[in-house]
């Protein structure tokens, strides 16, 4: 994540899709994006719930 893409919820960042991807936790990413309803305005990741994204918006 670049300096311009700071997370507004840093305490929850360990569970965000961008962090899961960074850590190579692909299976966990797959579980949280099986039926995506939200997309991150920062990185473009899609997730079932907005809690897994830094800057979510509905799809």
mmCIF file of the N, C-alpha and C atoms, coordinates in Angstrom:
data_MODEL
# 
_entry.id   MODEL 
# 
loop_
_atom_site.group_PDB 
_atom_site.id 
_atom_site.type_symbol 
_atom_site.label_atom_id 
_atom_site.label_alt_id 
_atom_site.label_comp_id 
_atom_site.label_asym_id 
_atom_site.label_entity_id 
_atom_site.label_seq_id 
_atom_site.pdbx_PDB_ins_code 
_atom_site.Cartn_x 
_atom_site.Cartn_y 
_atom_site.Cartn_z 
_atom_site.occupancy 
_atom_site.B_iso_or_equiv 
_atom_site.pdbx_formal_charge 
_atom_site.auth_seq_id 
_atom_site.auth_comp_id 
_atom_site.auth_asym_id 
_atom_site.auth_atom_id 
_atom_site.pdbx_PDB_model_num 
ATOM 1   N N  . UNK A 1 1  ? 0.856   -1.170  0.000  1.00 0.00 ? 1  UNK A N  1 
ATOM 2   C CA . UNK A 1 1  ? 0.000   0.000   0.000  1.00 0.00 ? 1  UNK A CA 1 
ATOM 3   C C  . UNK A 1 1  ? 0.899   1.230   0.000  1.00 0.00 ? 1  UNK A C  1 
ATOM 4   N N  . UNK A 1 2  ? 0.649   2.176   -0.857 1.00 0.00 ? 2  UNK A N  1 
ATOM 5   C CA . UNK A 1 2  ? 1.473   3.371   -0.949 1.00 0.00 ? 2  UNK A CA 1 
ATOM 6   C C  . UNK A 1 2  ? 1.089   4.377   0.122  1.00 0.00 ? 2  UNK A C  1 
ATOM 7   N N  . UNK A 1 3  ? 1.900   5.430   0.240  1.00 0.00 ? 3  UNK A N  1 
ATOM 8   C CA . UNK A 1 3  ? 1.622   6.477   1.221  1.00 0.00 ? 3  UNK A CA 1 
ATOM 9   C C  . UNK A 1 3  ? 0.259   7.115   0.991  1.00 0.00 ? 3  UNK A C  1 
ATOM 10  N N  . UNK A 1 4  ? -0.167  7.202   -0.262 1.00 0.00 ? 4  UNK A N  1 
ATOM 11  C CA . UNK A 1 4  ? -1.447  7.825   -0.589 1.00 0.00 ? 4  UNK A CA 1 
ATOM 12  C C  . UNK A 1 4  ? -2.632  6.895   -0.352 1.00 0.00 ? 4  UNK A C  1 
ATOM 13  N N  . UNK A 1 5  ? -2.358  5.657   -0.013 1.00 0.00 ? 5  UNK A N  1 
ATOM 14  C CA . UNK A 1 5  ? -3.421  4.678   0.172  1.00 0.00 ? 5  UNK A CA 1 
ATOM 15  C C  . UNK A 1 5  ? -3.445  4.175   1.605  1.00 0.00 ? 5  UNK A C  1 
ATOM 16  N N  . UNK A 1 6  ? -3.462  5.086   2.549  1.00 0.00 ? 6  UNK A N  1 
ATOM 17  C CA . UNK A 1 6  ? -3.487  4.676   3.941  1.00 0.00 ? 6  UNK A CA 1 
ATOM 18  C C  . UNK A 1 6  ? -4.847  4.091   4.282  1.00 0.00 ? 6  UNK A C  1 
ATOM 19  N N  . UNK A 1 7  ? -4.819  3.135   5.159  1.00 0.00 ? 7  UNK A N  1 
ATOM 20  C CA . UNK A 1 7  ? -6.044  2.458   5.561  1.00 0.00 ? 7  UNK A CA 1 
ATOM 21  C C  . UNK A 1 7  ? -6.743  3.269   6.649  1.00 0.00 ? 7  UNK A C  1 
ATOM 22  N N  . UNK A 1 8  ? -8.040  3.554   6.492  1.00 0.00 ? 8  UNK A N  1 
ATOM 23  C CA . UNK A 1 8  ? -8.763  4.288   7.526  1.00 0.00 ? 8  UNK A CA 1 
ATOM 24  C C  . UNK A 1 8  ? -9.061  3.438   8.762  1.00 0.00 ? 8  UNK A C  1 
ATOM 25  N N  . UNK A 1 9  ? -8.842  2.107   8.665  1.00 0.00 ? 9  UNK A N  1 
ATOM 26  C CA . UNK A 1 9  ? -9.093  1.199   9.788  1.00 0.00 ? 9  UNK A CA 1 
ATOM 27  C C  . UNK A 1 9  ? -7.852  0.331   10.031 1.00 0.00 ? 9  UNK A C  1 
ATOM 28  N N  . UNK A 1 10 ? -6.722  0.935   10.411 1.00 0.00 ? 10 UNK A N  1 
ATOM 29  C CA . UNK A 1 10 ? -5.471  0.162   10.494 1.00 0.00 ? 10 UNK A CA 1 
ATOM 30  C C  . UNK A 1 10 ? -5.495  -0.994  11.489 1.00 0.00 ? 10 UNK A C  1 
ATOM 31  N N  . UNK A 1 11 ? -6.289  -0.896  12.555 1.00 0.00 ? 11 UNK A N  1 
ATOM 32  C CA . UNK A 1 11 ? -6.347  -1.994  13.523 1.00 0.00 ? 11 UNK A CA 1 
ATOM 33  C C  . UNK A 1 11 ? -6.973  -3.235  12.911 1.00 0.00 ? 11 UNK A C  1 
ATOM 34  N N  . UNK A 1 12 ? -7.812  -3.064  11.893 1.00 0.00 ? 12 UNK A N  1 
ATOM 35  C CA . UNK A 1 12 ? -8.472  -4.179  11.225 1.00 0.00 ? 12 UNK A CA 1 
ATOM 36  C C  . UNK A 1 12 ? -7.724  -4.607  9.963  1.00 0.00 ? 12 UNK A C  1 
ATOM 37  N N  . UNK A 1 13 ? -6.656  -3.920  9.633  1.00 0.00 ? 13 UNK A N  1 
ATOM 38  C CA . UNK A 1 13 ? -5.975  -4.145  8.361  1.00 0.00 ? 13 UNK A CA 1 
ATOM 39  C C  . UNK A 1 13 ? -5.480  -5.578  8.184  1.00 0.00 ? 13 UNK A C  1 
ATOM 40  N N  . UNK A 1 14 ? -5.155  -6.261  9.252  1.00 0.00 ? 14 UNK A N  1 
ATOM 41  C CA . UNK A 1 14 ? -4.623  -7.623  9.122  1.00 0.00 ? 14 UNK A CA 1 
ATOM 42  C C  . UNK A 1 14 ? -5.599  -8.575  8.453  1.00 0.00 ? 14 UNK A C  1 
ATOM 43  N N  . UNK A 1 15 ? -6.897  -8.207  8.424  1.00 0.00 ? 15 UNK A N  1 
ATOM 44  C CA . UNK A 1 15 ? -7.902  -9.067  7.798  1.00 0.00 ? 15 UNK A CA 1 
ATOM 45  C C  . UNK A 1 15 ? -8.364  -8.531  6.453  1.00 0.00 ? 15 UNK A C  1 
ATOM 46  N N  . UNK A 1 16 ? -7.808  -7.420  6.007  1.00 0.00 ? 16 UNK A N  1 
ATOM 47  C CA . UNK A 1 16 ? -8.221  -6.846  4.724  1.00 0.00 ? 16 UNK A CA 1 
ATOM 48  C C  . UNK A 1 16 ? -7.608  -7.614  3.564  1.00 0.00 ? 16 UNK A C  1 
ATOM 49  N N  . UNK A 1 17 ? -8.322  -7.631  2.455  1.00 0.00 ? 17 UNK A N  1 
ATOM 50  C CA . UNK A 1 17 ? -7.906  -8.405  1.280  1.00 0.00 ? 17 UNK A CA 1 
ATOM 51  C C  . UNK A 1 17 ? -6.491  -8.046  0.821  1.00 0.00 ? 17 UNK A C  1 
ATOM 52  N N  . UNK A 1 18 ? -6.133  -6.772  0.845  1.00 0.00 ? 18 UNK A N  1 
ATOM 53  C CA . UNK A 1 18 ? -4.798  -6.384  0.391  1.00 0.00 ? 18 UNK A CA 1 
ATOM 54  C C  . UNK A 1 18 ? -3.716  -6.995  1.281  1.00 0.00 ? 18 UNK A C  1 
ATOM 55  N N  . UNK A 1 19 ? -3.980  -7.073  2.578  1.00 0.00 ? 19 UNK A N  1 
ATOM 56  C CA . UNK A 1 19 ? -3.012  -7.672  3.492  1.00 0.00 ? 19 UNK A CA 1 
ATOM 57  C C  . UNK A 1 19 ? -2.977  -9.178  3.332  1.00 0.00 ? 19 UNK A C  1 
ATOM 58  N N  . UNK A 1 20 ? -4.128  -9.791  3.156  1.00 0.00 ? 20 UNK A N  1 
ATOM 59  C CA . UNK A 1 20 ? -4.168  -11.233 2.922  1.00 0.00 ? 20 UNK A CA 1 
ATOM 60  C C  . UNK A 1 20 ? -3.374  -11.581 1.667  1.00 0.00 ? 20 UNK A C  1 
ATOM 61  N N  . UNK A 1 21 ? -3.524  -10.785 0.609  1.00 0.00 ? 21 UNK A N  1 
ATOM 62  C CA . UNK A 1 21 ? -2.789  -11.018 -0.630 1.00 0.00 ? 21 UNK A CA 1 
ATOM 63  C C  . UNK A 1 21 ? -1.299  -10.845 -0.400 1.00 0.00 ? 21 UNK A C  1 
ATOM 64  N N  . UNK A 1 22 ? -0.926  -9.794  0.308  1.00 0.00 ? 22 UNK A N  1 
ATOM 65  C CA . UNK A 1 22 ? 0.482   -9.517  0.606  1.00 0.00 ? 22 UNK A CA 1 
ATOM 66  C C  . UNK A 1 22 ? 1.125   -10.684 1.359  1.00 0.00 ? 22 UNK A C  1 
ATOM 67  N N  . UNK A 1 23 ? 0.354   -11.309 2.241  1.00 0.00 ? 23 UNK A N  1 
ATOM 68  C CA . UNK A 1 23 ? 0.856   -12.422 3.040  1.00 0.00 ? 23 UNK A CA 1 
ATOM 69  C C  . UNK A 1 23 ? 0.696   -13.765 2.348  1.00 0.00 ? 23 UNK A C  1 
ATOM 70  N N  . UNK A 1 24 ? 0.121   -13.778 1.141  1.00 0.00 ? 24 UNK A N  1 
ATOM 71  C CA . UNK A 1 24 ? -0.036  -15.014 0.385  1.00 0.00 ? 24 UNK A CA 1 
ATOM 72  C C  . UNK A 1 24 ? -1.130  -15.921 0.920  1.00 0.00 ? 24 UNK A C  1 
ATOM 73  N N  . UNK A 1 25 ? -2.101  -15.358 1.611  1.00 0.00 ? 25 UNK A N  1 
ATOM 74  C CA . UNK A 1 25 ? -3.198  -16.136 2.210  1.00 0.00 ? 25 UNK A CA 1 
ATOM 75  C C  . UNK A 1 25 ? -4.359  -16.228 1.214  1.00 0.00 ? 25 UNK A C  1 
ATOM 76  N N  . UNK A 1 26 ? -4.073  -16.864 0.075  1.00 0.00 ? 26 UNK A N  1 
ATOM 77  C CA . UNK A 1 26 ? -4.994  -16.914 -1.056 1.00 0.00 ? 26 UNK A CA 1 
ATOM 78  C C  . UNK A 1 26 ? -6.272  -17.687 -0.720 1.00 0.00 ? 26 UNK A C  1 
ATOM 79  N N  . UNK A 1 27 ? -6.158  -18.794 -0.006 1.00 0.00 ? 27 UNK A N  1 
ATOM 80  C CA . UNK A 1 27 ? -7.355  -19.567 0.337  1.00 0.00 ? 27 UNK A CA 1 
ATOM 81  C C  . UNK A 1 27 ? -8.304  -18.753 1.204  1.00 0.00 ? 27 UNK A C  1 
ATOM 82  N N  . UNK A 1 28 ? -7.748  -17.964 2.110  1.00 0.00 ? 28 UNK A N  1 
ATOM 83  C CA . UNK A 1 28 ? -8.581  -17.105 2.951  1.00 0.00 ? 28 UNK A CA 1 
ATOM 84  C C  . UNK A 1 28 ? -9.242  -16.016 2.111  1.00 0.00 ? 28 UNK A C  1 
ATOM 85  N N  . UNK A 1 29 ? -8.500  -15.474 1.154  1.00 0.00 ? 29 UNK A N  1 
ATOM 86  C CA . UNK A 1 29 ? -9.080  -14.482 0.233  1.00 0.00 ? 29 UNK A CA 1 
ATOM 87  C C  . UNK A 1 29 ? -10.249 -15.093 -0.523 1.00 0.00 ? 29 UNK A C  1 
ATOM 88  N N  . UNK A 1 30 ? -10.065 -16.312 -1.005 1.00 0.00 ? 30 UNK A N  1 
ATOM 89  C CA . UNK A 1 30 ? -11.125 -16.993 -1.757 1.00 0.00 ? 30 UNK A CA 1 
ATOM 90  C C  . UNK A 1 30 ? -12.388 -17.170 -0.920 1.00 0.00 ? 30 UNK A C  1 
ATOM 91  N N  . UNK A 1 31 ? -12.217 -17.492 0.360  1.00 0.00 ? 31 UNK A N  1 
ATOM 92  C CA . UNK A 1 31 ? -13.376 -17.678 1.246  1.00 0.00 ? 31 UNK A CA 1 
ATOM 93  C C  . UNK A 1 31 ? -14.156 -16.379 1.444  1.00 0.00 ? 31 UNK A C  1 
ATOM 94  N N  . UNK A 1 32 ? -13.453 -15.261 1.438  1.00 0.00 ? 32 UNK A N  1 
ATOM 95  C CA . UNK A 1 32 ? -14.093 -13.970 1.698  1.00 0.00 ? 32 UNK A CA 1 
ATOM 96  C C  . UNK A 1 32 ? -14.519 -13.241 0.424  1.00 0.00 ? 32 UNK A C  1 
ATOM 97  N N  . UNK A 1 33 ? -14.356 -13.905 -0.718 1.00 0.00 ? 33 UNK A N  1 
ATOM 98  C CA . UNK A 1 33 ? -14.753 -13.259 -1.970 1.00 0.00 ? 33 UNK A CA 1 
ATOM 99  C C  . UNK A 1 33 ? -15.530 -14.200 -2.886 1.00 0.00 ? 33 UNK A C  1 
ATOM 100 N N  . UNK A 1 34 ? -16.154 -15.216 -2.311 1.00 0.00 ? 34 UNK A N  1 
ATOM 101 C CA . UNK A 1 34 ? -16.916 -16.190 -3.098 1.00 0.00 ? 34 UNK A CA 1 
ATOM 102 C C  . UNK A 1 34 ? -18.154 -15.563 -3.731 1.00 0.00 ? 34 UNK A C  1 
ATOM 103 N N  . UNK A 1 35 ? -18.766 -14.604 -3.050 1.00 0.00 ? 35 UNK A N  1 
ATOM 104 C CA . UNK A 1 35 ? -19.973 -13.931 -3.537 1.00 0.00 ? 35 UNK A CA 1 
ATOM 105 C C  . UNK A 1 35 ? -19.819 -12.427 -3.287 1.00 0.00 ? 35 UNK A C  1 
ATOM 106 N N  . UNK A 1 36 ? -18.912 -11.780 -4.019 1.00 0.00 ? 36 UNK A N  1 
ATOM 107 C CA . UNK A 1 36 ? -18.573 -10.386 -3.714 1.00 0.00 ? 36 UNK A CA 1 
ATOM 108 C C  . UNK A 1 36 ? -19.734 -9.412  -3.888 1.00 0.00 ? 36 UNK A C  1 
ATOM 109 N N  . UNK A 1 37 ? -19.843 -8.542  -2.915 1.00 0.00 ? 37 UNK A N  1 
ATOM 110 C CA . UNK A 1 37 ? -20.858 -7.494  -2.937 1.00 0.00 ? 37 UNK A CA 1 
ATOM 111 C C  . UNK A 1 37 ? -20.234 -6.109  -2.801 1.00 0.00 ? 37 UNK A C  1 
ATOM 112 N N  . UNK A 1 38 ? -18.916 -6.064  -2.513 1.00 0.00 ? 38 UNK A N  1 
ATOM 113 C CA . UNK A 1 38 ? -18.212 -4.807  -2.308 1.00 0.00 ? 38 UNK A CA 1 
ATOM 114 C C  . UNK A 1 38 ? -16.888 -4.829  -3.059 1.00 0.00 ? 38 UNK A C  1 
ATOM 115 N N  . UNK A 1 39 ? -16.410 -3.647  -3.425 1.00 0.00 ? 39 UNK A N  1 
ATOM 116 C CA . UNK A 1 39 ? -15.118 -3.492  -4.073 1.00 0.00 ? 39 UNK A CA 1 
ATOM 117 C C  . UNK A 1 39 ? -14.361 -2.393  -3.336 1.00 0.00 ? 39 UNK A C  1 
ATOM 118 N N  . UNK A 1 40 ? -13.041 -2.519  -3.253 1.00 0.00 ? 40 UNK A N  1 
ATOM 119 C CA . UNK A 1 40 ? -12.210 -1.526  -2.579 1.00 0.00 ? 40 UNK A CA 1 
ATOM 120 C C  . UNK A 1 40 ? -11.880 -0.399  -3.556 1.00 0.00 ? 40 UNK A C  1 
ATOM 121 N N  . UNK A 1 41 ? -12.124 0.823   -3.143 1.00 0.00 ? 41 UNK A N  1 
ATOM 122 C CA . UNK A 1 41 ? -11.799 1.983   -3.973 1.00 0.00 ? 41 UNK A CA 1 
ATOM 123 C C  . UNK A 1 41 ? -10.297 2.205   -4.080 1.00 0.00 ? 41 UNK A C  1 
ATOM 124 N N  . UNK A 1 42 ? -9.513  1.578   -3.222 1.00 0.00 ? 42 UNK A N  1 
ATOM 125 C CA . UNK A 1 42 ? -8.062  1.765   -3.234 1.00 0.00 ? 42 UNK A CA 1 
ATOM 126 C C  . UNK A 1 42 ? -7.355  0.730   -4.115 1.00 0.00 ? 42 UNK A C  1 
ATOM 127 N N  . UNK A 1 43 ? -7.650  -0.555  -3.896 1.00 0.00 ? 43 UNK A N  1 
ATOM 128 C CA . UNK A 1 43 ? -6.882  -1.583  -4.607 1.00 0.00 ? 43 UNK A CA 1 
ATOM 129 C C  . UNK A 1 43 ? -7.701  -2.370  -5.617 1.00 0.00 ? 43 UNK A C  1 
ATOM 130 N N  . UNK A 1 44 ? -9.035  -2.224  -5.597 1.00 0.00 ? 44 UNK A N  1 
ATOM 131 C CA . UNK A 1 44 ? -9.877  -2.922  -6.553 1.00 0.00 ? 44 UNK A CA 1 
ATOM 132 C C  . UNK A 1 44 ? -10.260 -4.328  -6.136 1.00 0.00 ? 44 UNK A C  1 
ATOM 133 N N  . UNK A 1 45 ? -9.822  -4.772  -4.962 1.00 0.00 ? 45 UNK A N  1 
ATOM 134 C CA . UNK A 1 45 ? -10.189 -6.105  -4.483 1.00 0.00 ? 45 UNK A CA 1 
ATOM 135 C C  . UNK A 1 45 ? -11.697 -6.172  -4.257 1.00 0.00 ? 45 UNK A C  1 
ATOM 136 N N  . UNK A 1 46 ? -12.254 -7.361  -4.439 1.00 0.00 ? 46 UNK A N  1 
ATOM 137 C CA . UNK A 1 46 ? -13.684 -7.572  -4.217 1.00 0.00 ? 46 UNK A CA 1 
ATOM 138 C C  . UNK A 1 46 ? -13.855 -8.526  -3.043 1.00 0.00 ? 46 UNK A C  1 
ATOM 139 N N  . UNK A 1 47 ? -14.913 -8.312  -2.260 1.00 0.00 ? 47 UNK A N  1 
ATOM 140 C CA . UNK A 1 47 ? -15.148 -9.147  -1.082 1.00 0.00 ? 47 UNK A CA 1 
ATOM 141 C C  . UNK A 1 47 ? -16.638 -9.273  -0.808 1.00 0.00 ? 47 UNK A C  1 
ATOM 142 N N  . UNK A 1 48 ? -16.967 -10.326 -0.063 1.00 0.00 ? 48 UNK A N  1 
ATOM 143 C CA . UNK A 1 48 ? -18.358 -10.564 0.326  1.00 0.00 ? 48 UNK A CA 1 
ATOM 144 C C  . UNK A 1 48 ? -18.847 -9.502  1.306  1.00 0.00 ? 48 UNK A C  1 
ATOM 145 N N  . UNK A 1 49 ? -17.958 -9.062  2.203  1.00 0.00 ? 49 UNK A N  1 
ATOM 146 C CA . UNK A 1 49 ? -18.319 -8.072  3.213  1.00 0.00 ? 49 UNK A CA 1 
ATOM 147 C C  . UNK A 1 49 ? -17.375 -6.892  3.199  1.00 0.00 ? 49 UNK A C  1 
ATOM 148 N N  . UNK A 1 50 ? -17.877 -5.737  3.550  1.00 0.00 ? 50 UNK A N  1 
ATOM 149 C CA . UNK A 1 50 ? -17.059 -4.530  3.511  1.00 0.00 ? 50 UNK A CA 1 
ATOM 150 C C  . UNK A 1 50 ? -15.962 -4.515  4.567  1.00 0.00 ? 50 UNK A C  1 
ATOM 151 N N  . UNK A 1 51 ? -16.065 -5.353  5.592  1.00 0.00 ? 51 UNK A N  1 
ATOM 152 C CA . UNK A 1 51 ? -15.046 -5.394  6.641  1.00 0.00 ? 51 UNK A CA 1 
ATOM 153 C C  . UNK A 1 51 ? -13.710 -5.924  6.138  1.00 0.00 ? 51 UNK A C  1 
ATOM 154 N N  . UNK A 1 52 ? -13.694 -6.532  4.969  1.00 0.00 ? 52 UNK A N  1 
ATOM 155 C CA . UNK A 1 52 ? -12.455 -7.077  4.422  1.00 0.00 ? 52 UNK A CA 1 
ATOM 156 C C  . UNK A 1 52 ? -11.763 -6.117  3.460  1.00 0.00 ? 52 UNK A C  1 
ATOM 157 N N  . UNK A 1 53 ? -12.245 -4.880  3.368  1.00 0.00 ? 53 UNK A N  1 
ATOM 158 C CA . UNK A 1 53 ? -11.683 -3.894  2.442  1.00 0.00 ? 53 UNK A CA 1 
ATOM 159 C C  . UNK A 1 53 ? -11.352 -2.600  3.176  1.00 0.00 ? 53 UNK A C  1 
ATOM 160 N N  . UNK A 1 54 ? -10.302 -1.912  2.713  1.00 0.00 ? 54 UNK A N  1 
ATOM 161 C CA . UNK A 1 54 ? -9.892  -0.653  3.351  1.00 0.00 ? 54 UNK A CA 1 
ATOM 162 C C  . UNK A 1 54 ? -10.862 0.483   3.055  1.00 0.00 ? 54 UNK A C  1 
ATOM 163 N N  . UNK A 1 55 ? -11.318 0.555   1.815  1.00 0.00 ? 55 UNK A N  1 
ATOM 164 C CA . UNK A 1 55 ? -12.192 1.658   1.390  1.00 0.00 ? 55 UNK A CA 1 
ATOM 165 C C  . UNK A 1 55 ? -13.308 1.073   0.526  1.00 0.00 ? 55 UNK A C  1 
ATOM 166 N N  . UNK A 1 56 ? -14.279 0.405   1.144  1.00 0.00 ? 56 UNK A N  1 
ATOM 167 C CA . UNK A 1 56 ? -15.292 -0.334  0.383  1.00 0.00 ? 56 UNK A CA 1 
ATOM 168 C C  . UNK A 1 56 ? -16.407 0.532   -0.189 1.00 0.00 ? 56 UNK A C  1 
ATOM 169 N N  . UNK A 1 57 ? -16.955 0.034   -1.289 1.00 0.00 ? 57 UNK A N  1 
ATOM 170 C CA . UNK A 1 57 ? -18.187 0.596   -1.859 1.00 0.00 ? 57 UNK A CA 1 
ATOM 171 C C  . UNK A 1 57 ? -18.949 -0.579  -2.449 1.00 0.00 ? 57 UNK A C  1 
ATOM 172 N N  . UNK A 1 58 ? -20.267 -0.492  -2.480 1.00 0.00 ? 58 UNK A N  1 
ATOM 173 C CA . UNK A 1 58 ? -21.063 -1.588  -3.055 1.00 0.00 ? 58 UNK A CA 1 
ATOM 174 C C  . UNK A 1 58 ? -20.764 -1.772  -4.538 1.00 0.00 ? 58 UNK A C  1 
ATOM 175 N N  . UNK A 1 59 ? -20.837 -3.006  -4.991 1.00 0.00 ? 59 UNK A N  1 
ATOM 176 C CA . UNK A 1 59 ? -20.678 -3.300  -6.433 1.00 0.00 ? 59 UNK A CA 1 
ATOM 177 C C  . UNK A 1 59 ? -21.919 -2.884  -7.178 1.00 0.00 ? 59 UNK A C  1 
# 
